[in-house]
Amino acid sequence: MVSNTVTVARTVADSNNPNKNVTSVTGTLSEDGKTLTLTAAGATFFDGNYSLTIADSVKTTDGKELTAYAGTLSASDKVAPTINKVEFNPTTGNLEVTTSEPLTATPSVLRVNGTPVTGLSPVANTNNTKFVVAKPASVTAGSTASIYLAGGTDYSGNILSAFEGNVQITNDQSALQVVSSSQVDSNVAKIVLNKTIASNNTVLDGAVSVLIDGTAVAAGDVTFTKDTTDSSGKTILATFSGSYSAPNYFYGTTSSKSVTFVFAHEQIVDVFGKKLGTTTQTVTMNKDVTGPKAVSSKVSQDGSAIEVTFDEVITNLVPGTGNANVTLRKDGVAVAMNGANASVTIVADANGDNKVLRISPDTTADLAAGTYTVRLAGATVEDSHTNDADVVSVNATVDSTTTKLTAALGNLSATNNQFQVTFSEAVGTSALERTNYTLDGKVLPEGTDIYFADSTKTKVNIVLPANSVDFGTVGGNTAANNAILSVSNVSTSAGKVVVANSATVKVQDNTAAILQSATLVGNNIVKLSFNENLTSLSTTAIADILDDIQISSTAGTFAAADVDPTDNGAVVSNATASVSVSGKDLIITVVPGESNWSTVTGASTVNVKTLPANDDVKDANGVLVKDNVSVTLQK
């Protein structure tokens, strides 16, 4: 199942539009088995960046496990939805509308032959991509109807493109007939007709009478309804209840009864208006007297429970049994079933039928390797007819390769740019290979320090190198700079491969802005351009800036104060200047004649250099610009 093998989560949750926060998906496999199409569940839709993991439990058709995967995907929907087709279904008598993608709501405008039509509604389990409405009575069979349809948006807000076209309304004049009848359950029979039934459940209830042993069944003891699981709409279910209760129903002391259904003349109508003539159907009904039987047992896919599958639906645990009648042993030794975490529950199998009894011991961890025996006392479970199961004793084996190697990821000691990965058991040197980890979908950068936290080799510390993160403000450990750290392909010495996993971690910018150029844009104005945006200066004093930026030539170094070397360094004048930031540019404007500015910049070659003492010039995220970078002033 996709829900157990593929996980998807938005890297940063969208609080303004929660429908973008996809957490659950359904999957459709292509005919060649090579492409899995993921569809966001419910009202959610893909728009933004998402972490994606695929477990190694996925197998090829020849039983080989695929390598686990963890990464990121990006999605942005700018394409307007369209109507793929509008057609008439002669089986159901409905007009069917199919859209190119899921819509947030049913299209609001439908006109057939120019007349407004209401009642268009979504078809269940089509994810709002298919809508149906009954053919208007004014549209005759065998005609061609014009269709206009509009209104509605997809989940990204793109407006549905209007549709104009024609639909051929086919005509079926064959007689409506009953084609078969059979038993479904001890108290349920089904009758199948050759065409889709237009009559509703109220009409059906009044159109069929029942005889058992020649005696009419009271109206309150049998109910006729259309079978909602039959998409063709041709099946009627007859359910006996009322005074016919489980487990005996109408069988009395016998285990078999002949039941006759009598259909009244021309009461039931198909979608083309054809009526069913008087007819009878007889079904031999057999009472279910056999309790459910265990047919298989296995470790649950998540590795935390034993699942026992029965040959029929089990409706409930016999009242009052709880966990008391369930014994679980590992290698012959009892496993606790009376703690807060222990449970015995009925769950659905792959077909959606409640045939599985799930036994979870008093633990929150996966089952340890060993042979597990489940013993159910007699009458622990029963079927829908209150038939009790006999004593059940089954085994399931958990070996060292069955227990999964898992990994939890997070920041090391709540420190940005440092992470710790905790494995469920000792791992090998593959855990130290940076190519087995990704940050936002990219392999960890060269220079990343990866090492075991201690001799148990269950924890790996990861420290990012300098100049490896170029986003996110610099701040405390709670700074909200989210990234997705993922792990895959790490294995134990025995070859067990980790289940791919990912988690949100905290990072901060550790990449310094670099001086790219310096330009004299006027006799007294110099523009220093960096490769990143700069933050506003906390000081505009020229003396502070000249501690960070050196402007020099063969004529000297521009200084905040001009001194007289012949007079013991006495200050001749102070530089008057303003300093500002505009995007990637640091702009210094000097009042000429009050310092050595003109002397320094008047030389043929002027050098501009960032200094190690730099503590004022920072990029937009608060990282000091890179020091010891020199450029030539362009005049």
Secondary structure, DSSP 8 states (H G I E B T S, - for coil): -HHHHEEEEESS--SS-GGG----EEEEE-TTS--EEEEE-TT----EEEEEEE-TT-B-TTS-B---EEEEEEE-------EEEEEEETTTTEEEEEESS-BSS--SEEEETTEE----EE-TTSTTSEEEEE--TTS-TT-EEEEEEE--BBTT--B---EEEEEE-----S---EEEEEEEETTEEEEEESS-B-S-HHHHHHHEEEEETTEE--GGGEEEEE-TT-TTS-EEEEEE-TT--TTTTT-TT-SEEEEEEEE-TT-SBBTTS-B--SEEEEEEEE-------EEEEEE-TTSS-EEEEESS-EEEE-TT-TTTTEEEEETTEE---SSTT-EEEEE--TTS-S-EEEEE-S-SS---SEEEEEEE-TTSEEETT--B---EEEEEEE-TTTS-B-EEEEEGGG-TTEEEEEESS---GGGG-GGGEEETTEE--TT-EEEESSTT--EEEEE--TT----S---STT---EEEEEE-S-B-TT--BB--EEEEEE--------EEEEEEEETTEEEEEESS-B---S---HHHHTTTEEEEETTEE--SEEEEGGGTTEEEEE--EEEEEETTEEEEEE-TTSSSHHHHHTSS-EEEEE-TT--S-BBTTS-B--SS-EEEEE-
